[in-house]
Amino acid sequence: MTIMPSKKISFELKIFTGLAVPIYLSQLASHATGVIAALMTGSYSTLDQAAVATGNMLFWPVFFGLGGSLFIVTAFVAQYYGANRNSEIGPLLKQSFWLCLPLIILVSIYLSFADRILDLFETPIAIQAITKSYLNGLLIGTPALFLFQPLKSFSEGITRPIPITYINIGMVILNALLNYGLIFGNFGLPELGGAGCGISFAISSWSALFALIIYIYFSKHYQEARLFKGFVKPDFKKISEIFKLGFPIGASIFVEFGLFSGSGLLLSSLGEATIAAHSIAMQITTMTFMLPLSIGLAAAVRTGNLLGAGDFQRARFSSFFAICVAVLLAVFNFFILYIYGAELASLFNADSKIISLSGSLLLVAAFMQISDGISFTGQGALRGYKDTLTPLFIMIIAFWLFALPVGYSIGLTDLFVPALGAFGMWIGLCAGVILSSILVFIRLNQTTNKAINDKNFKVF
């Protein structure tokens, strides 16, 4: 890749800062609800902490697997906005809302079988009872989560991520207050333990959706899209196009989230202490993961805008610039986890055994950081190009065909070494992340070169 002048680098950094920082804060706010639930239930009881963690491992991979299909809307909006075709954004969003309906139904059906899934993984009965109550709250909040995503994509796609950040911060504050009341029985509310986290989640999710709808309706920056002008019937061709491009994104997210959550369910037979340690490590690494994820989301917007404007050379530069930024920040994450992993784990649980195990898992996670930065930032840039199917195949190969067998064999069998439990499972996860980063980087290089050299390359 040709080295660009420092002025272009400075300009790109300014653009990325304006996009990535609000997106990062928004992602942190979204994840903070899970962190707050883990912190508060850990103070309440390890049993409730393990139950909520188990519910999250069941719910979030499936939600992101299906809801991730809507992430492609950001790329559509970004390209329309870059090409100054704003009037086409509203009809697109309305079709994405139609797509939300079957996705909501599918998740609801899935959650109705949660008890059978818990039985399949031999989850302790005491944990199952709390997990089921917690999932009931998530079920109520599910429609709000799905409907929020197209509106979020709308705002970010037209380079206005800051309103999403404010709304998510408000959601976190509301969620924290409700958790404090419903877990411990404060503010005159009933003491529900882990089950109270589900109710808090449902209320805060719907509140965030209504707040975003009201803001978009009254803000002048969104009016050209004509989102609230007239009723639009389902256009199955457009819905199919959104789903065809978006499903691989959701499936890719499911593959990685499913790997971490599935590994946790596999480890659940080892008891509540192992579940708690695994979930604590996941909560902390998800926070560090928000950096490459946010840069990837910013890259999807930036490359989408540039492709819509027909600037393919700049789009390639922007894609690899995003990876450079992600890698630099990943080095910071590495040192945080490597040096302070056990101290961070101690914030979630006072049990020395759980802290020790969580600390060892975070030591392994430290070595994932740079690879995560390359992999998810690269995937974000590829979404801007609407290249979504190949990254899905990469995730399947790296995680399910490589990482899971390695982790399972080292962690839960004596096939190669005496079973290492959760530590061995995380070694397999780390190996999968490294492999995915290599394959994504190769694919991004191919796709960006093709856009420049292929005269038949299609943007819309």
N, C-alpha and C positions, 0 to 999 in steps of 0.2 A: 504494500500500500504506500502511495506517495506521501512523503512527509509534508504536512500542511504548514503554512506560516503561523507564527505565534498569535497573530491577530485573530485568525480563524479559530484557533484553539480557545482563546479567551472568550470569543463570542459563543462558541459551543458550550463552554463551561457555564457561562451566564444563563443560557437557555436551559441547560440541564438542571442548574440549581433552582431556577424558577419553577420547574416542573417536579423534580425529584424530591425536594425538601418538603413541600406540602403533601405530596403523595406518601412520603415516608412517615410523616407525622400522622397522616390519616390511617395508614396501615398499622402503625404502633397503637393508635387509639382503638382500632378494631380488635387487635389482638389483646389489648389490655383487659378486656372483659374476661378473657380466659385466664390471664395472669391473676387478676383480682380474685376470681373464683378459686383458683388453686391456692393462693395465699390465705384466703379467709377459711376455706374448708380445711386447709392444713392446720390452722389454729383451732378449728372446731374438733376435728378428729381425722386420723389417717384413713379410717374406713370411708368417711364421706369424701375425702380427697380422692381416694382411689376410685370411688363410684362415679364421681363427676368426670374424672379422667377417662374412665372406661366409656362413659357416654359420649365424650368428645371424640374418642377414637372410633366410635361407631358412626357418629353423625358427620363430622367435618369432611372426611374423604369423599363420602357420597354426595354431600352438598356441593363441594368444589368440583367433583367429577361431573355433575350435571350443571350446576350453576356456572362453572367455568366456561361452558358453551357460550355464555353471554359476554365473555371478556372480549370476543372478537368485535363487538359493537364499538369498542374504543377505536379500533383500527378503521372501521367504516367511517365513524364520525370524524376522525382525524384527517382522513383523505378527503372527505367532502369539504371540511373546513379549509384545508390547505388549497383546494381547488376553487374555493369561494362558491360552493354549491350548497349553501346553508339551508335552502328551502327543502332539500332532500333528507335532511336529518330527522325532522319530525315524523314523516311516514316510516322511516327506518325504525325509529324507536317504538312506534306503535306496533309494528310487526314483531319486534323483540318482546313486547309485553304479551302478545298472543303466544309466543313461544314459551313464556314463563308458565302458562297454565298447565300444560302436560308435565312439565318438570316438577312443579309443586305437587301434583298428584302422585308422581312416581316416588318422590321422597316420602310422602305421607304413607304410601303403601309399604315402603321399605321399613319405616319406623314401627309399623304395626307388627312386624315380625322380629322386633328387637329381642324379645325374650328367647326365641328359638336360637338366635345367633349367640346370645350369651350362654345358653346351654351347650351349644356346639363347642365353644371355647373353654368349657368347664369353669366358667367364672364363679367364684364362691357365691352362695345364695345370699349372704348378707349384703354383698356388693350389688347383686342384681336388683334387689328391691329398691334401693336408692337410685340406681341408674335408670330404672324404668320411670320413676317419678320425675327425674331430671329431664329425660327425653320427652316427656309430655309437654313440658314448657318449650323445648326447642321446636316441637311440632307446631305449636301455636305461632311461634315467631318465624317459621319457615317462609310463608308467603311474603312477609315484609322483606326478608333477605333477598329473595329472588327479584321482587319488583324494584328494590333499591338499586340493583346492579346496572340496569340500562341507564338510569338517571345519573348514576355515578360516572358511567362511561361517557355520557353526553357532556357533563361538566369538564371532565378531564380531557376529552377529545378536542374541545374548543379552547384548550389551555387555560382552564379555570379550575384548578384542583383545590384552591384554598377554601371555598365554601364546604367542600366535602370534609376537609380537615376540621373545621369548626363544628360541623354537625356530629362528626364521630367523637370529638372530644366531649361534646355535650352528652352524647349517648353513654360514654364511659362514666362520667360523673353520676348520671342517673342510675346506671347499672351498679356502680359501687355503693351508692346509698341504699338501693333496694336490697343488694346482697347483704349488706351490714344489718339491715332490718330483718330480712327473712331467714338468714342462716342462723343468727343468734337470738332472734326474738326481740330486737330493739325497736324503738319508735312505736311501741304498742302493737307491732306486727307479730304473727305467729312464728314460733321457732320451728323451722322446717329443715334445718341442716342443708345438705347438698341439694335436696329437692327445691329449695328456695332459689337456687341459682337459675333453674329453668324458668321460673316465673319472672325473675328479674330480667332475664334475657328476652323473653317475649315482649314485655312492656317497653324496654329500651329499644328494641328493633322496630316496633311499630311507631314509636315516637320519632325515631330517626327518619323513617320513610316519610311521615307526614311533614316533618320539618323541611325536608329536601323538596317535596312537591310544592309547598307553599313558597319557598325561596325561588324556585325556578319560575313559578307562575308570575311572581311580581317583579323579578329582576329583568331589566332591559337587555341584558347581555344574551338572553336566550330566546328572544322574541322572533328573530329571523327564522328559526327552525319551525315555527308554527306548530309546536307540539300539542297545544290545547285547542287547535282550530279544527273542529269537525271530527266525526266518527269515521274510522277506517276499518273495513272488513278484513278478515284474514286473507293475506296474499300468500298462498301456500308455496309459490315459487320463491318468493323472497324469504319466507320463513325457512324453507329448505336450504337456501343459500347461506343464511346465517348459521343454521345448525351444522351444515356440512363443513363450513370453515371453523366454526366454534367448537364442535364436539371434540376434535383432536386436542384442543387446548384444555378443555375440561378433563378429558381422559388422561392427558399428560400429568395434570395436577393430581388426579386420582391415583395415578401410578406411584407418584412420590409420596403423597400424603398417606395413601393406602399402605405403602411399604412401612412407613414409620408406625402408623396406627395398627396395621396388621401384625407387625412384629411385637407391638405391645400386647395385643390380644393373645398371641402365641406365648408370650412370657407370663400371661395372667395366671397360668396354672402354678407358677412359682410363689404366688401369694401377694398380699396387699402391699408389703414393703417393696417388692420388685416393681409392681405396677406404679406405686407412688414415685419411686426413683426414676423410672423410665419417663413418666409423665412430667416430672420436674425438669428433666434434661430436655424434653421436647418443648416445654414452655420457654425455657431460656434460649434454646437454639432457634426457636421460631422467631424470637425477638431479634437475634442477630441476622436471621434469614430475611427479615424485613428490609434490610439494606439492599441486597441484590434484587429482591423482588420489586422494590420501589424504583430502582434504577431501570429495571427491565420494563416496568409499566411506563416510565418516562420515555424510554427508548421506543416503545411501541407508538406513543403519541408523536414523538419527534420524527421518526422515520416515516410514519403515516402522513404527517404534514408535508414533508419533503417530497415524498413520492407523489402525493396529490398535486404538488406544484411542478412535478416533472424534473426535479433535481436529483438524479440518481447517484451522481458522484458524491454529493454532500450526504446523501442518505447512507452510503457505504461508510464514509468517514465517521458520521455520527454513530453508527452501529458499533464500530470498534473503539471509538472514543468512550462510549458508555461502558464497554468491558474494561478498559483501562481504569476508569473511575471506580468501578465495582471491585476490581482487584486491589487497588490501593486501600479502599475501605475495609476489605476483607482481611487485610493484614492487621488492621486495628482490632477487628473481631477476634482474630487468632490469639493475640496476646491477652485480650480480656478473658477468654475462656481458658487459656492455658495457665494463666497466673491466678485468676480469681474464681475459677469454676466452683470449687467447694464452698467458698464464701457466698456465692450467689445461691447455691443450692440450699444453704442453711437458712435463707430467708423464707423458704417455702415449708420447711419442716424441721423440728428440733431434734428428731431422732438421729443419733450419730451414725447408725447403720445406713439409714436412707441417705444421709448427707454424703457419706463415704462412697456409696455406690453411684449416686448422682454425679459426684465429682469425677469419678473415673470415666463415666460416660461422656461428660463434657470435655474431658481431655481428648477423647477420640474425636468429638465433634469439632474441636479446634482445628483439626487437620482437614475438615471438610470445607472450611470457610472460603478459601481461594477458589476451589473447584465449584462451589455453589455460586460464587460471584460470576464466574465465566458462564456456567450453565444457564442460570435463570436470566441473566442480562441478555445473553445470546438468544434465548427463547423469546424474550420480550421484543428484541429487534426483529426477529423473524415474524412475529405477529404483525408488525407494521407492514411487512411484505405479504401478509396473508399466507405465509408458509407455515402451516400448522400440522400437516399429516406426518411429515418426516420426523419432526421433533417428538411426536408421539411414539413412533417406532423406536427412536433412540431411547426414550424413557423406559419402554417395555424391555428392551434388550439390557440396558444398564441396571435396572432395578429389579425386575421380576425374574429375568433369566440369569442374572449374574449376582446381584447383591443379596437377594433373599436366600438362594441356595447356600451361598457362602456363609451368611450370617446364621442361618438355621443350623448348618452342619457344625459350625464352630461353637455356637451358643448353646444348642440344645441336644447335641449328640456327641458321642465320643469317637466319631469317625476319623478325625485327624488328630485332635488333642482332647484331653479331658474337657467335658462341657464347661464353657466359660460363662454361661448364663447371659444376662443382659449385655455384659461387656463384649462377649463374642458376637452377639447380634449387631452391636453398633460398629464393630470392625467391618462386618459385611456391608452395612449401610454406607460407611465411609468409602469403601472400594467402589460401590455403585455410583456415588456422586462424582468421584474422580473420572470414571469411565464416561459418564454422561457429558462432563465438561469438555472432554477431548472431542467427542463426536459432534456436539453442538457447535463448537468452534469451527470445525471442518465444514459443517453444513452452512454456517453463516457466511463463510468465505465464498462458497460456491454460489449461494443465492444472491449475494450482493454483486458479485462479478457478472452473473447472468443478467441481472437487471440493467447493468451498464452496457453489456455487449449484445444482448438479444433484442433486436428491434421489435419483435413480436411480444415482448414482455407486457403483460396486462396489469394495470393498476386497479381499474374499476371492474 
